[in-house]
């Protein structure tokens, strides 16, 4: 046969009589363009390519089963076959460290909220112990447990919060890249500048809100959540600075009040962590627990297009004189 077509599914060759076919008569697979055996075709214009593969080469590790060294010549049990079936080896791209850490952002934010919640509880317990200590002595064991809980949460809390901030910054980079790609553009800010604005203290009170507003300006629900989060994080920072100055006072009552204020700062920090997680979930189209959000649409009701029942209009009062028979004069 001079010209033939090859099926990409069953690899059957079908001769071309007068017109090329599109589907294989045997398996209904796609047929390649006709190939003429009498006319040489350059390699760059061929619709197929010959691929050599060893027997049972579905796995990448079967390429050289008998090779003992990396420099040794590969040996096979059978002669490598030639064919048109190009089997691609499975190749799973391993995520980078940045992508792995970005995926841990929700977990780290939950951990941050839990640690600061425990810190708030520990400070409240210490405040209660201070109140009880006004009338009676506290057991040394109870006091040691309270101090341990306070110190542990004060040390672990900032470390977990820093890890959560880095992971959230990397997650924000991915979200910004996805949002700008949906509009057919690219993120004008570099990943380094975004991560710098999220992690550095002081700057992270302003720039993260700007970064989030840039991608949420056309989403009213997310924009409202971003503004609430922005108020929470600035309030937490202001309260933290106020507590630092309050702790400088030497009065006993001032120190007791500082314990209560510290509990308030820790509780507000836990709320900020939860609010951050909520915003990341909203950009993913999910609620706080990661469940897909139900899309709801509201329309303004203007009444039915037609009135199925005619409006009841009371009849006008009829004068009794109109219904009386006129008297005939005799």
FILO-399969 format. One record per residue (C-alpha): residue in one letter; x, y, z. Coordinates in steps of 0.5 Angstrom, whole numbers, padded with zeros to 4 digits, always signed. Example, Ala and Ser with C-alpha at 12.3 -4.5 7.8 and 13.67 -1.06 7.14 Angstrom:
% residues 2
A+0025-0009+0016 S+0027-0002+0014 
END
This chain:
% residues 330
X+0000+0000+0000 X+0003+0007-0002 X-0001+0011+0003 X-0004+0009+0010 X-0006+0012+0016 X-0005+0010+0023 X-0010+0009+0029 X-0007+0012+0035 X-0011+0007+0039 X-0010+0000+0036 X-0004+0002+0032 X-0007-0001+0026 X-0005+0002+0019 X-0011+0003+0014 X-0010+0004+0007 X-0012+0011+0004 X-0016+0009-0003 X-0019+0016-0005 X-0020+0020+0001 X-0017+0020+0008 X-0021+0018+0014 X-0022+0021+0021 X-0024+0015+0025 X-0021+0008+0026 X-0026+0003+0023 X-0024-0002+0028 X-0024+0001+0035 X-0026+0008+0033 X-0020+0011+0035 X-0017+0018+0032 X-0013+0017+0025 X-0007+0020+0024 X-0006+0024+0017 X-0004+0020+0011 X+0003+0017+0010 X+0006+0016+0003 X+0011+0010+0003 X+0014+0012-0003 X+0015+0020-0001 X+0020+0021+0004 X+0018+0026+0009 X+0023+0030+0014 X+0023+0028+0021 X+0020+0035+0023 X+0014+0034+0018 X+0012+0027+0021 X+0006+0026+0025 X+0009+0021+0029 X+0016+0019+0032 X+0019+0012+0033 X+0020+0011+0041 X+0025+0005+0043 X+0023+0002+0050 X+0026-0004+0054 X+0021-0009+0056 X+0016-0008+0061 X+0019+0000+0062 X+0012+0002+0065 X+0016+0004+0071 X+0022+0009+0071 X+0027+0004+0075 X+0026-0001+0070 X+0030+0002+0065 X+0037-0001+0067 X+0035-0007+0071 X+0041-0011+0071 X+0046-0005+0071 X+0050-0005+0077 X+0054+0001+0077 X+0052+0008+0074 X+0057+0008+0068 X+0056+0001+0066 X+0052-0001+0060 X+0045-0003+0061 X+0043-0010+0059 X+0036-0013+0058 X+0033-0019+0057 X+0030-0018+0051 X+0032-0014+0045 X+0029-0007+0045 X+0022-0006+0041 X+0021+0000+0037 X+0014+0002+0036 X+0009+0008+0036 X+0006+0008+0043 X+0010+0013+0047 X+0009+0011+0054 X+0010+0017+0059 X+0013+0016+0065 X+0009+0018+0071 X+0013+0025+0074 X+0010+0028+0080 X+0013+0035+0081 X+0015+0035+0088 X+0012+0042+0091 X+0017+0047+0093 X+0019+0049+0100 X+0015+0055+0100 X+0009+0052+0097 X+0009+0047+0103 X+0010+0052+0108 X+0004+0056+0105 X-0001+0050+0105 X+0001+0050+0113 X-0002+0057+0114 X-0009+0054+0116 X-0006+0049+0121 X-0001+0054+0124 X-0006+0060+0124 X-0011+0055+0128 X-0005+0053+0133 X-0003+0061+0134 X-0010+0062+0136 X-0010+0056+0141 X-0004+0058+0144 X-0006+0065+0145 X-0012+0063+0148 X-0009+0058+0153 X-0004+0064+0154 X-0011+0069+0156 X-0013+0063+0160 X-0007+0063+0164 X-0007+0070+0165 X-0014+0070+0168 X-0012+0064+0172 X-0006+0068+0175 X-0011+0074+0176 X-0015+0070+0180 X-0010+0067+0184 X-0008+0074+0186 X-0015+0076+0188 X-0015+0070+0192 X-0008+0071+0195 X-0011+0078+0198 X-0014+0073+0204 X-0010+0067+0204 X-0004+0064+0202 X-0003+0060+0195 X+0000+0053+0195 X+0007+0053+0192 X+0005+0047+0187 X-0001+0051+0184 X+0003+0058+0184 X+0009+0054+0180 X+0004+0051+0175 X+0001+0058+0174 X+0008+0061+0173 X+0010+0055+0168 X+0003+0056+0164 X+0005+0063+0163 X+0012+0063+0161 X+0011+0057+0156 X+0005+0061+0153 X+0009+0067+0153 X+0015+0063+0149 X+0011+0059+0145 X+0006+0064+0142 X+0011+0069+0139 X+0015+0063+0135 X+0008+0060+0133 X+0006+0067+0131 X+0012+0068+0127 X+0011+0062+0123 X+0004+0063+0122 X+0006+0070+0119 X+0011+0067+0114 X+0006+0062+0112 X+0001+0067+0111 X+0005+0071+0107 X+0007+0066+0102 X+0000+0064+0102 X-0002+0071+0100 X+0003+0071+0095 X-0001+0065+0091 X-0007+0068+0092 X-0005+0075+0089 X-0002+0071+0083 X-0008+0067+0082 X-0013+0073+0083 X-0009+0077+0078 X-0009+0071+0073 X-0016+0071+0073 X-0016+0078+0070 X-0011+0077+0065 X-0005+0081+0069 X+0001+0079+0073 X+0002+0081+0080 X+0006+0088+0080 X+0009+0087+0087 X+0015+0082+0088 X+0014+0076+0092 X+0020+0079+0097 X+0016+0085+0098 X+0010+0082+0100 X+0013+0077+0105 X+0017+0083+0107 X+0011+0087+0109 X+0007+0081+0112 X+0013+0079+0117 X+0017+0086+0119 X+0013+0088+0125 X+0010+0095+0125 X+0010+0095+0117 X+0005+0089+0118 X+0000+0094+0121 X-0001+0097+0114 X+0002+0093+0108 X-0002+0087+0109 X-0009+0091+0109 X-0006+0094+0103 X-0004+0088+0099 X-0011+0085+0101 X-0015+0091+0099 X-0012+0091+0092 X-0015+0084+0090 X-0021+0085+0094 X-0024+0091+0092 X-0029+0088+0087 X-0031+0083+0092 X-0035+0087+0098 X-0036+0081+0102 X-0028+0080+0103 X-0027+0087+0103 X-0031+0088+0109 X-0028+0082+0112 X-0021+0085+0111 X-0023+0092+0114 X-0025+0088+0120 X-0019+0084+0120 X-0015+0091+0119 X-0018+0094+0125 X-0017+0088+0130 X-0010+0088+0128 X-0008+0095+0129 X-0012+0095+0136 X-0008+0089+0138 X-0002+0093+0137 X-0004+0099+0140 X-0006+0095+0146 X+0000+0091+0146 X+0004+0098+0147 X+0000+0100+0152 X+0001+0094+0156 X+0008+0095+0155 X+0008+0102+0158 X+0003+0100+0164 X+0008+0095+0166 X+0013+0100+0168 X+0009+0102+0174 X+0011+0100+0180 X+0004+0100+0184 X+0002+0093+0186 X-0005+0095+0183 X-0002+0097+0177 X+0002+0090+0176 X-0005+0086+0177 X-0008+0091+0172 X-0003+0089+0167 X-0004+0082+0168 X-0011+0083+0166 X-0009+0087+0160 X-0004+0082+0158 X-0010+0077+0158 X-0014+0081+0154 X-0008+0082+0149 X-0007+0075+0148 X-0015+0074+0147 X-0015+0079+0142 X-0009+0076+0138 X-0013+0069+0138 X-0018+0073+0135 X-0014+0076+0130 X-0011+0069+0128 X-0018+0067+0127 X-0020+0073+0123 X-0014+0072+0118 X-0016+0064+0117 X-0023+0067+0115 X-0020+0071+0110 X-0015+0066+0107 X-0021+0061+0107 X-0026+0067+0103 X-0021+0068+0098 X-0021+0060+0097 X-0029+0060+0096 X-0030+0057+0103 X-0032+0058+0110 X-0028+0058+0116 X-0028+0051+0117 X-0026+0050+0110 X-0033+0048+0107 X-0035+0051+0100 X-0039+0057+0101 X-0046+0057+0098 X-0047+0062+0093 X-0053+0066+0094 X-0057+0071+0090 X-0062+0076+0092 X-0066+0080+0088 X-0071+0086+0089 X-0078+0084+0089 X-0083+0088+0085 X-0089+0085+0086 X-0092+0080+0081 X-0092+0081+0073 X-0100+0080+0073 X-0105+0081+0078 X-0108+0074+0079 X-0114+0076+0083 X-0117+0083+0081 X-0117+0088+0087 X-0123+0089+0091 X-0126+0096+0090 X-0132+0097+0095 X-0138+0100+0091 X-0140+0107+0092 X-0146+0108+0097 X-0153+0108+0093 X-0158+0114+0095 X-0164+0111+0098 X-0168+0116+0094 X-0166+0113+0087 X-0169+0106+0089 X-0176+0109+0091 X-0182+0109+0087 X-0184+0116+0085 X-0191+0118+0088 X-0196+0119+0084 X-0201+0125+0085 X-0208+0124+0086 
END
